[in-house]
């Protein structure tokens, strides 16, 4: 995906002295980059065609007899349009029950187009308000996305569509934070104009499958960037890279206040690595989010999604391709694939209530970000999984570059990991699974406690089918659950008015007593000392307005009984919690 554009190929390999093919890269060459040949006559092979534009001749080479018969007895369609519906400045329009096919594309690589990644589309919305695209089919002969939304479009909806086998992705939303008109940029295919980001777009109840037939750096739904959007109840399956994507480029292109919820994502990242089924990128310094947002706070939410079989493909030697961690020489598979990938400083995000199959590398990767909340999720590890909760490059003086010694320019804002279930399934044996690397929590760099907020890892449950999850070192520094929990107990239940540390002890019969802790260790929830009571003000009242002693006793009994029951229940629950 690092190759940024289409490059010319010599017309005849036989006429050259030397290599049959020579490719000149516009940007810095990266070892083992992948590329493919398109419309090169001397490279024609069965199942492909070549269009000689100069001669006006189309050459086709059928792959088999059935394809030959279909070609000879049918017709060939040559698409000339990259879009079939182009709405510009439209309002209160519904595009419904149409089938789209036979579009071409102009994106030629990664950093191109107004979204700075492929963004051709059969249906395009610009400067639109209250436009709906619903119940439409986008078929395999579409060379780009199904729908692209940009240029300050507002309150639009993409609902109930089928996107099947298209050349790029499903839905792409793109734009900048600023409303300042931008000059045209032919190099990136950006037309002059506002190009500010879309807001409050609803992408829901769509089925998107077999995406990226032409260009692979795409997603089922991509926000590059957009804010206030809801992406819900979609099924995205069999795609080359992301299922869902929301990227921010601090400080002028931020995706803020978006919700990804109730989506089913399966078989994603089939052709790429360093990726996730759900990816949220925060490029730059998260302390400078801009756009009126507080630092370290994008307020993006990923909740109640089902993520399974995040594949991942990579090559480290240029000849072997690792697919889902297999197929290359030992140690050659990168395996950098996660269910949820908070990349490059994504901060202030919430990951809540998801079921995440931690296939290949892990469930969640919090990379160089912070102030993220990862709560109430189920992380399901299996054969080949390594780290269920992964952290990446941190900032601050405690983590200088290991080679240059340069201290990162930004600090750490720790994240919170609470009330999650870490499940180590079959294939993650007592030896730690993959070469002993399996872990509940780990970091790609030397661990720093600042990766987590104070008391930021708590009330998690760890379970393993094939080993004792409390005994195996699943935590940074080779620590097991007991040593990981040491020093991480929450503060005391109550603090007495005189400042002494104490605990409130209740018995089964609801009797109670204070127990002072000589060691000063704290456990429970700390409450501030009560303020000094104000001087009593006794109102003038008649004797008849006062409650008699029997009524006072009855009122106290009615209040005390449920309080006692609640405290008893609280104690029983606390006995069953796993504090970690």
N, C-alpha and C positions, 0 to 999 in steps of 0.2 A: 504493500500500500504506500510505500515511500516514493514510488515513481509518480511524479506529479502530472504528467501529460502524455499525450500520444506523440510518438516520435517517428520520423520517416524511416522507411526501410529501403535499401537499395533495390532497384527493380529486377536485377538478375544476379543471383548468387554465382552463377557460372562465369560471369564476365569479370569477376573480381579475382585479383591475386591476393591470397591470404585468407582470412576467416570468411566463412559463408555469410556471417551476419555480424555487423558492428553497430552497437548502440551507444550513442552519446547522451549522457545524462545531463539535464539542465541544472540540477542541484548536486550536492555532494553525493558521491556514490556510496552506497551501503552494501557491504558484502552479502551475497546471497539474496539480493532483491529478486522478487518475482515479477514477471511480466508475461504478456501473451501477444501473439501475432494476430493482426486483424487485416483482412483484405489484402493479403500478400499472395500474388499469383504463384510464385515458385514454391510456396509452402502449402498449396492446396492439398487436402487430404479427404478421404471418404467421409461423407456426412457434412461437408462444408461447401461454400461457394466463394467465387471471386468475381468482383465487378470491375471490369476494365473501363474506367470512366472515359479515358481518351478515345477508345475505339467504340464505346457504346455497346459492349458485349458483356453478357452475364454467363459465367461458367459455373456449372453445378456438378458435383460428384456425389451421386447417391451412395448411401452407406450399404444398402442391400436392395434386393429385388422389389420388396414392398415399397420402399421409399422411391425407387425408380418409377414404379407403376403410378404411384400417387403424383409424382412430379410431372410425368408425361401426360397423365390424364386430367390434371387439374390446372391450377393457375398459380402464379407467383405474385406475391404482394410485396411491393417495395415502399415502405413508409417514408414519407417526406416531411411529416409534421412531428414536432416534439411535444405538442400539446393539442388536445381536441376541444377542450372547453377552457376559455381564458376569461375570467371575470375580473374586471377592474373597476373599483369604485361602486360595486353593486351592493344593494341592500334588500333584505326580505326575499331572497331567491332560494328555491329548493331544486336541487338536481337529483332526480330520483329514478330508480328502476331502468338504468341504462347499462349497456355493456360496452366497455372500452377495449380496443385492440389496435394493433398495428401503429405504434408510434416509434419514432427514432429517438436518439439522445445526443447530447452535445458534451456532457461531462466527460473528461478524459483522464481523470485520476483522482487524487485525494484532495489537495488544497485548491479547489476551484469552485466557481459558481458563487452565488450570493450566500449560500450556507457554508461555504468553505469546505464542502464535501458534496458528493453527487446530489443534485436536487432537480433533475429533469422530472416532469410529471405530466400525466395525461390531463389532469384538471388543476388549474392554477388560480389561486385567489390572491388578489392584491388590493389593498385599501378597501376591503369589504367589511360589511357589518350585517350580522344575522343572516348568513348564508349557510345552508345545510346541504351536504352531499350524503345521500342515504340510499341503501338497498341497491347499490350498483356493483357490477362485476368488472374487475380489472384483470385481464387475462395475460397469458405468457408472452404474447407478441408485443406487449407494451415495453418499450426499451428503458423507461425511467421509473419514477415512483408512480403510485396511484394519484396522490394529491399532494400539492405543495401550497403552503399558506405563509404569506409574508407581507411586508410593507404595511404595517400598522393595521392589519385586519383584526376585527374585534367580534367577540360573541358569536363565533361560528361553530359548526358541529359537523363531524365526520362520523357517521353512525351506521351500523348494520351493513357494512360492505364486505365483499369477498375480494381479497388481493391474492392472486394465485400465480406464482411463477414469473413475476415481472423482472425486468432487467436490473432494477435498483431496489429501493425499499418501499415501505408502505405509505406512510405519511411523514412529511418533513415540514417543520415550522422553523422559520429563520428570520433574523433581524437583529438590529442593534438597540441598545437602550435609548440612545440619543435621537431626538427628532430633527436634528440638524441635517439638511439635505446633503447627500453624499455625491461626489463627482463620479462619473462613470469609470470603471476599471476593466478595460477589455481583457487584460491578462487573466482576471479571475471571473470574467463573465458577468460582472455586476453593473447593471444599468444605473445611470444617475437618478437621483430622487431621494425620497425619504428613507426607505429601507429600514424603518424602525420596526421593532419586534411585534409579533402578534400577541394578543392577550385574551384570556378567558375563552380558549378554544376547547371544546369537548370532543375527545376521540374515544368512542365507546362502542362495544358490542360488534367489533369487526373481527374477521378471521383473516390472518395474513400468514402465508405459507410458501415455502420454496422460493425465497426471495434472493436477490443479488445474482441473477443469472449472468449479468454482464459485468457489473462493478460490485465489489464485495464490501467496501467500507461504508455500509449502510445499516439501517435499523428498521424494525417494524414501525416504530414511531420515534422520530428524532426531533429534539428541540434544540436549535442552534442559532439563536436562543429564543425563548418565549417564556412568558410569566402568567401565573394565575390560571394555568390549564389543568384539566382533569383528563387522565388517560385511564380508562376503567373498563373492566369486563371484556377485554380483548383476548383472543388466543393467537399467539405468535409462535410459529414452529418451523423448524428446518430453515434456518437463515444463516448466512455466512459469518455475521458478526453480531452486533447487539440485538437483543429483543426490543428493549426500550432504552432511550438515551436522552439525557438532559445536560447540556454543557454550559458552563459559564467561563467567560474570559474577563477577569477582573481588570479594569473597573467599568468597561463600556459595553459589555455584552454578557449580561447575567440572566440566567434562568432562575427565577425566584417564585416562591409560593405555588409550586406545582405539586400535584398529587398523582401518584401512580398506585392504583388500587384494584384489587380483585381481578388481576390478569393471570392467565395461564401461559407460561413460557417454557417451551420444551425444544430440545435439539437446537440450541443457539450456538453461535461461535464455531461453526463447523469448519471454517477455512482460515481462521485467524487466531492470533495469540495476544497476550497482554490486553485482556478484554473481560467483559462480564455480560451475563444475561441482561442485567440492568446496570447501566453505566451512568454515573454522574460525575462530570469533570469540573474541577475548579482550578482553572489555569491562572497562576499568578499568586499574589499575596492575599490570603483569605481575610486578613485584617483590613483590607481596603475593598470591600465588596462594591462600594459605590451605589449609584442609583437610589440614594436615600436609604439603603439598607444598612443596618448595623454591621460592624465587622464580625466575621466568623458566624454569619447567620444568613443562609439562603432560604431557610424555611421550606425546603423541599421534603416531601413525605413519600415513603415507599411502604405501603401497608397492605396486608391481607392478600399477597400474591403467592402463587404456587410456581416454584422454579425447579426444573428437573433437567438432568442430562445436559449440562453445559460442557460442550465437547472440547474445543481447542485444537488447533493444528499449528505446527511450527517446524522449521528446519534450521539446524545450526551448522550443517556442513554443505548445503547446496545440492545434495543428492538424495538424502533420506528425508522423508516427511513423517513427522510424528503426529499421529491422530489419536487424540485422547490419551496421550502419554505412552503410546506404543508405536513401534515401527522404526525407530532410530537406534543407533548404537547406544550402549549404556551411558547414562548421564547427558545425552544430547537433547532430550526433550525439555523445553522450557517449562511447560505446565503452568503458565501464568494466566489462569482462568478462574474466575470466581462467579458465584451466583449474583452478588451485588458488589459492584466495584465503585467505591467512592474515591475517585482518582485525583491526583494533582492538587490537593488542597481543598477539595469539596468539604464545606463546613456548614454547620447548623442544619444538617439533614436528620430526619427521623426515619429509622428502619424498624417497623413495628408489626408484629403479628403475622409474619411471613413464614411459609414452609419452604426451606431452601435446601435442595439436594446439593451437598458439598462435593460434587463430582470434580475430579481432576485435582485442583489445588485446594479450594476451600469454599466456605459459604459467603463470608463478607470480608472485603479488603478495605480498610480505612487508611488510605495512603496519603500521608503528608497533610492531612486535614486536621479536624478537631471540632470540638463542640457538637459532635454528632451523638445521637441517642439511638442505641441498638437495643431494643427491648421486646420481650414477649415473643421471640421468634423460636422456631424449631429448626436446628441445624442438623441435617442428616448426612453423616459421613459414611462412605462405603469404600470398597476396594479401590485404591488409587488416590483417595483423598489424603491430604496431609494436614493443613492447618484450618480449623473451622472458623476461628476469628483471628484475622491477620491484620497487622499494622505495618505501615511503610516508613518512608523516610521522614524523620522528625526534625524539627528545627531546634534552635537554641544552642548555647555554648557547650552543652553536654554532648553534642553530636556533630563534631566537625567532620569535614570530608576526610575519609581515611587516607587519601593520597595527597591532596593539596594542603590539608589542614585548615581550609577555609571554613569559618563558622557560618551556618545558614543565616540569612538575613531576617528570618521571621521566627517567632517564638512558637511554643506548643500551646494549644488549647485542648486539653484532654477530652476524651469522649467518655460516654457512659455505656456500659454493657451490663444490663440487669434483666433478671427474670426470664432468661432464655433457657431452652433445653438443648444441651449438647449431646447428640446421640452418635456413638461410634458403632457402626454396623459391622456386618461380616466383612472380613478382609482387612480390618484394621486391628490386627492382633496385638498381643502383649509386647511384640518387638517394636511397636510404634508404626506399623503399616509400611509406608513407602520408605525404605532405607532408614528406618528409625526417625523419620521427620514428622510423624503425625503428632499433632498438638491441639489442645483446646484454644490456647491463646499464644501467639508468637509474633515476632517482628522480623521484617526483611533486613533490618539493621540492628546493631546492638540495642537491647531493650532499655527503655527509659520508663521509670514509673510515671512520668508526666504524660505518657500516652493515654492514661486513664485519669479521670478526675479523682479528687479525693473521695475515697469510698465509692469509686465508679464501677467496680465489679462486685456485684452482690446479688444474692437470691437466685443464682443460676443453678440448674440441675445438670449433673453429668452422669451419663449412663453408657456402659460399653457392653457389648455382647460377649466379647472374647477375653476381657481382662478386667482387673479391678481399677476402675477409673479414679479411685481415691489414692491408689498406691503408685501408679505409673506417672513418671514426670511429664505432665502434659502442659506445663506452664513455663514461662521464661526463666532462664537460669537453672534449668534442670529441676525445678521445684514440682513436687506433687501437690495434691489438693490441700493437704494439711499445712505444708509450709507456705503455700500460696495464700492461704487464709490468715496466716499469722500476722497480727498487726493490722488486719483489715476489718476488725469488728466495728460495728457502728457505735456511736456514742450512747451514753446512759439513758435509761428510760425517763428518769426525772432527776432534777437537781434541786437539792434542798435550799431553802432560803438563805441558810448560813454558808452555802458554798460547798458543804461536804458532799462527796459522791455517795450515792445510795441507790438501792433498788427496792421497788415495791413488790413484796412477796405475798401472793394470794394462795390460800389453801382451798381444797375442794369444798369445804363448808362455808366459803366466802369470808373467813376470817383473814385479816391482813396484818402485816408488820413491815417496818423498814429494816433493811439489812445493809449496814455500812460495809464498803469494800475496802479493806485495808491496803490492798495492792494498787488501788487507784485505777484498775483496768475498767474500761467503759464498755457497756453493751446496751443496745436498745436505741431509743429515740430521745434526744435531748430537748427539753422544753425550757425556755428562758424563765428566770425567777419571776414570780408575780410582782407587779408594781405595788408600792406601798399604798394601803387603802386610804381613801380620803377621810377626813373627819366625819363621823356619823351625823346625819341630819335627821332628827326625829320629827316626823310630822305630827301636827295636832290631829288627833282622831278620837272618836268615841270608843268606848269599850266594846260596843257591838260590832265594830269593823275589824276587830282582831280575831284571828283564827284561834279557836280553843285548843288546848294542848292535845286532845285526842285527834283533831284534824291535822295538826302539825305532824304528829307521829305517823298518821296514815299517809300524808304527802311524802314524808321522808322515805317511808317503806316503798311507795310506788316508784320513787326515783332511784332508790338504792338497789332494788332487785334487778332491774334490767342492766344497771351499770355493772353489778357483780357478774351477771351472766356474760355480758360483753367482755369483761376483763378475763373471765375464765376461758372463753372461746379464744381470745387473743393469745393467751398463754399456750393453749393446746396447739394453735396454729404455729406459733413460734417454735414449738418443739419439733415440728415437722419441716420447718424451712431449712434449706441448705445455705448457710452464709458463706460466701466465697468472694 
